[in-house]
Amino acid sequence: MTNPTEIIPGVVFFSYYSAARKEKVCFLEHNTLVMQISGRFTMTTANQSISMERGEMLLIQKNQLGELTKTPLDGEAYQTIVISLKEDVLRKIALEEQIEVNGKYTGQPNVLIPANDFLRAFFQSVLPYVHHPNEQLTNTMGMLKVKEAVQLLLHAKPELKALLFDFSEPYKMNLEKFMISNFHYNIPVEKFARLTGRSLAGFKRDFQKIFGMAPRQWLQEKRLSEARHLIEKKNKKPSAIYLDLGFESLSHFSHSFKKKFGKAPTEWLLQ
């Protein structure tokens, strides 16, 4: 999530937008708890789409790629409070509370948390920090807030213990399936490697075996082929698809498309 106001350094953030905002590429590195104050929050990943509105809460599992859409509703601005549940903090909590996890978490990676009085009161207790952002708050305060949030999450849904306290490295997932589902995200190859549970060298080696070319070359080819399909078969305008396909600018997309297919995408559309 980009450009939030940092309330407690590295831990608690506040987002406020008066107009709809779409963030195409979001690398969700840490477990994250989101409380919707107003407006609608929508998150779409390769395998799940989930929305929430005023008063709802969402726990997002770490190491995901997603698209976020933040929409004001009923004349009110969009507002959320976001708590980053970083691994080093969760490790400390696990040690202090002697928390042990047996088995892997097998539920959905993004979980709507049932509303209850305890969690509502917790988020209300964070609001004074939002309203007084110039107050100097210590790291100790941030740690206490994270501990409280974790305990309340486990009270609401005990099965989330396996999600929160999984400190294993990302397992080596099916690279072909993952890349075909996520090729449109404009992120560095290094992050694709991490998300598939590989070192950069291992990722490039496995990628070459599966696709017969280097990752950057394949990503370019795949995105351009998808663009041609959308223009030719779905009558999509180039300006409407280039960002969703991972291109940084319309000019870069048009140049690459013409180099690949011999005509600019606008010319292809008029065929």
C-alpha positions as CSV (number, residue, x, y, z in Angstrom):
1,M,0.0,0.0,0.0
2,T,1.6,3.2,-1.1
3,N,1.9,6.6,0.6
4,P,0.1,5.9,3.9
5,T,0.7,8.1,6.9
6,E,2.9,6.3,9.3
7,I,1.4,6.5,12.8
8,I,3.6,4.2,14.7
9,P,6.9,3.7,12.8
10,G,6.9,0.6,10.7
11,V,3.8,-0.8,12.5
12,V,0.6,1.3,12.2
13,F,-0.4,3.2,9.1
14,F,-3.4,5.3,8.1
15,S,-4.7,5.8,4.6
16,Y,-7.0,8.6,3.5
17,Y,-8.2,9.3,0.0
18,S,-11.0,11.5,-1.3
19,A,-11.0,10.0,-4.8
20,A,-10.9,6.4,-6.0
21,R,-7.4,4.9,-6.2
22,K,-6.2,1.8,-7.8
23,E,-2.8,0.2,-7.1
24,K,-2.1,-2.4,-9.7
25,V,1.1,-3.9,-8.4
26,C,1.2,-4.5,-4.6
27,F,3.8,-6.8,-3.1
28,L,2.3,-7.8,0.3
29,E,5.5,-8.8,2.1
30,H,4.2,-9.0,5.7
31,N,1.1,-10.4,7.3
32,T,-1.2,-7.3,7.5
33,L,-4.4,-6.4,9.4
34,V,-6.7,-3.9,7.8
35,M,-9.6,-2.1,9.5
36,Q,-12.0,-0.3,7.2
37,I,-13.2,3.0,8.7
38,S,-15.1,4.3,5.6
39,G,-15.2,3.5,1.9
40,R,-14.6,0.2,0.2
41,F,-11.4,-1.8,0.1
42,T,-11.1,-4.4,-2.6
43,M,-8.1,-6.8,-3.0
44,T,-7.7,-9.1,-6.0
45,T,-5.0,-11.8,-6.3
46,A,-4.5,-14.6,-8.8
47,N,-6.7,-16.9,-6.7
48,Q,-9.0,-14.7,-4.6
49,S,-11.0,-11.4,-4.7
50,I,-12.3,-9.9,-1.5
51,S,-14.0,-6.7,-0.5
52,M,-14.9,-5.0,2.7
53,E,-16.6,-1.8,3.9
54,R,-17.1,0.3,7.0
55,G,-16.3,-1.6,10.3
56,E,-15.0,-4.7,8.6
57,M,-11.5,-6.2,9.1
58,L,-9.3,-8.3,6.9
59,L,-6.1,-10.3,7.6
60,I,-3.8,-10.5,4.6
61,Q,-1.2,-13.3,4.5
62,K,2.4,-12.4,3.7
63,N,4.2,-12.9,0.4
64,Q,1.4,-12.2,-2.1
65,L,0.9,-10.1,-5.2
66,G,-2.3,-8.2,-5.5
67,E,-4.3,-5.4,-7.0
68,L,-5.9,-2.9,-4.5
69,T,-8.8,-0.7,-5.2
70,K,-9.8,2.0,-2.7
71,T,-13.2,3.6,-3.2
72,P,-14.9,6.4,-1.3
73,L,-18.6,5.7,-0.7
74,D,-21.7,7.9,0.0
75,G,-19.8,11.2,-0.2
76,E,-17.3,10.1,2.5
77,A,-13.5,9.8,2.0
78,Y,-11.8,6.4,2.0
79,Q,-10.1,5.7,5.3
80,T,-8.3,2.6,6.7
81,I,-6.0,1.7,9.5
82,V,-3.3,-0.8,8.6
83,I,-1.2,-2.8,11.1
84,S,1.9,-4.5,9.7
85,L,2.5,-7.8,11.5
86,K,6.2,-8.2,10.7
87,E,7.9,-11.5,11.2
88,D,10.5,-10.3,13.7
89,V,7.7,-9.0,15.9
90,L,5.7,-12.2,15.6
91,R,8.7,-14.2,16.5
92,K,9.1,-12.2,19.7
93,I,5.5,-12.8,20.5
94,A,5.8,-16.5,19.9
95,L,8.8,-16.7,22.2
96,E,7.2,-14.6,25.0
97,E,3.9,-16.4,24.8
98,Q,5.4,-19.8,24.1
99,I,3.3,-20.3,21.0
100,E,3.9,-23.4,19.0
101,V,2.4,-24.3,15.7
102,N,1.8,-27.9,14.5
103,G,1.0,-28.2,10.9
104,K,0.7,-25.8,8.0
105,Y,-2.1,-23.3,7.5
106,T,-4.5,-24.6,4.8
107,G,-7.2,-21.9,4.8
108,Q,-7.7,-18.9,2.5
109,P,-4.7,-16.5,2.4
110,N,-6.9,-13.4,3.0
111,V,-9.5,-13.7,5.7
112,L,-12.4,-11.5,6.7
113,I,-12.4,-11.3,10.5
114,P,-15.8,-11.6,12.2
115,A,-16.7,-8.3,13.9
116,N,-16.7,-8.3,17.7
117,D,-16.6,-5.7,20.5
118,F,-13.0,-6.4,21.4
119,L,-11.5,-5.8,17.9
120,R,-13.8,-2.7,17.5
121,A,-12.5,-1.3,20.8
122,F,-8.9,-2.0,19.8
123,F,-9.2,0.0,16.6
124,Q,-11.0,2.8,18.4
125,S,-7.9,2.9,20.7
126,V,-5.7,3.5,17.7
127,L,-7.7,6.4,16.4
128,P,-6.3,9.0,18.8
129,Y,-2.8,8.4,17.3
130,V,-4.3,9.0,13.9
131,H,-5.9,12.3,15.1
132,H,-2.6,13.4,16.8
133,P,0.1,12.3,14.3
134,N,2.7,14.7,15.7
135,E,2.8,13.0,19.0
136,Q,6.1,11.1,19.6
137,L,5.2,7.4,20.0
138,T,7.8,4.9,21.0
139,N,8.6,1.5,19.5
140,T,7.4,0.0,22.8
141,M,3.9,1.4,22.1
142,G,3.9,-0.1,18.7
143,M,4.9,-3.5,20.0
144,L,2.1,-3.4,22.6
145,K,-0.4,-2.6,19.9
146,V,0.7,-5.5,17.7
147,K,0.6,-7.9,20.7
148,E,-2.9,-6.7,21.5
149,A,-4.0,-7.1,17.8
150,V,-2.5,-10.6,17.6
151,Q,-4.2,-11.8,20.8
152,L,-7.6,-10.5,19.7
153,L,-7.2,-12.1,16.3
154,L,-6.5,-15.5,17.9
155,H,-9.5,-15.0,20.2
156,A,-11.7,-14.3,17.2
157,K,-10.3,-17.1,15.0
158,P,-7.9,-19.5,16.8
159,E,-7.1,-21.3,13.6
160,L,-5.2,-18.2,12.4
161,K,-2.3,-19.2,14.7
162,A,-0.9,-21.4,11.9
163,L,-1.1,-18.4,9.5
164,L,0.5,-15.8,11.8
165,F,3.3,-17.9,13.2
166,D,4.5,-19.7,10.1
167,F,8.1,-18.8,9.9
168,S,9.1,-21.4,7.3
169,E,10.6,-20.2,4.0
170,P,8.1,-20.1,1.0
171,Y,7.8,-23.6,-0.4
172,K,9.0,-24.2,-3.9
173,M,5.7,-23.8,-5.8
174,N,4.8,-24.8,-9.3
175,L,6.7,-22.1,-11.3
176,E,4.8,-22.6,-14.6
177,K,1.4,-22.3,-13.0
178,F,2.5,-19.3,-10.9
179,M,4.0,-17.3,-13.7
180,I,1.0,-17.9,-16.1
181,S,-1.3,-16.6,-13.4
182,N,0.9,-13.6,-12.4
183,F,2.8,-12.5,-15.5
184,H,1.0,-9.2,-15.7
185,Y,2.4,-7.9,-12.4
186,N,5.2,-5.4,-13.1
187,I,7.7,-6.4,-10.4
188,P,11.4,-7.3,-10.6
189,V,12.4,-10.8,-11.5
190,E,14.0,-11.1,-8.0
191,K,10.5,-10.8,-6.4
192,F,9.1,-13.5,-8.7
193,A,11.9,-15.7,-7.5
194,R,11.2,-15.1,-3.9
195,L,7.5,-15.7,-4.3
196,T,8.1,-19.0,-5.9
197,G,10.5,-20.1,-3.1
198,R,13.7,-19.9,-5.1
199,S,17.0,-18.1,-5.1
200,L,17.4,-15.8,-8.1
201,A,19.9,-18.3,-9.7
202,G,17.5,-21.2,-9.1
203,F,14.6,-19.3,-10.5
204,K,16.4,-18.5,-13.7
205,R,17.6,-22.0,-14.1
206,D,14.1,-23.6,-13.5
207,F,12.5,-20.9,-15.7
208,Q,14.8,-21.8,-18.6
209,K,14.0,-25.5,-18.3
210,I,10.3,-24.8,-18.3
211,F,9.8,-22.0,-20.8
212,G,13.0,-22.3,-22.9
213,M,14.0,-18.6,-22.5
214,A,15.1,-16.1,-19.9
215,P,12.4,-14.7,-17.5
216,R,12.5,-11.1,-18.8
217,Q,12.2,-12.2,-22.5
218,W,9.3,-14.6,-21.6
219,L,7.4,-11.8,-19.6
220,Q,7.7,-9.5,-22.6
221,E,6.5,-12.1,-25.0
222,K,3.6,-13.2,-22.8
223,R,2.4,-9.7,-22.1
224,L,2.5,-8.7,-25.8
225,S,0.7,-11.9,-26.9
226,E,-2.0,-11.2,-24.3
227,A,-2.2,-7.6,-25.5
228,R,-2.7,-8.7,-29.1
229,H,-5.5,-11.1,-28.0
230,L,-7.3,-8.4,-26.1
231,I,-7.1,-6.0,-29.0
232,E,-7.9,-8.5,-31.7
233,K,-10.5,-10.6,-30.0
234,K,-11.9,-8.3,-27.3
235,N,-11.7,-5.0,-29.1
236,K,-9.8,-3.4,-26.2
237,K,-8.2,0.0,-26.5
238,P,-4.4,0.0,-25.9
239,S,-4.8,2.8,-23.4
240,A,-7.1,0.6,-21.4
241,I,-4.9,-2.4,-21.1
242,Y,-1.2,-1.5,-21.0
243,L,-1.0,-0.9,-17.3
244,D,-2.9,-4.1,-16.5
245,L,-0.4,-6.0,-18.6
246,G,2.6,-4.7,-16.7
247,F,3.8,-1.9,-19.0
248,E,5.0,1.3,-17.3
249,S,3.9,3.6,-20.1
250,L,1.7,3.7,-23.2
251,S,4.6,4.7,-25.3
252,H,6.8,1.8,-24.1
253,F,3.9,-0.6,-24.8
254,S,3.3,0.8,-28.3
255,H,6.9,0.7,-29.2
256,S,7.3,-2.9,-28.0
257,F,4.1,-4.0,-29.7
258,K,5.1,-2.5,-33.0
259,K,8.6,-4.1,-32.8
260,K,7.0,-7.5,-32.1
261,F,4.0,-7.5,-34.6
262,G,5.0,-4.9,-37.2
263,K,2.2,-2.5,-36.5
264,A,1.3,-0.1,-33.6
265,P,-1.5,-1.4,-31.4
266,T,-3.8,1.4,-32.6
267,E,-3.3,0.2,-36.2
268,W,-4.0,-3.4,-35.2
269,L,-7.2,-2.2,-33.6
270,L,-8.4,-0.7,-36.9
271,Q,-7.8,-3.8,-38.9
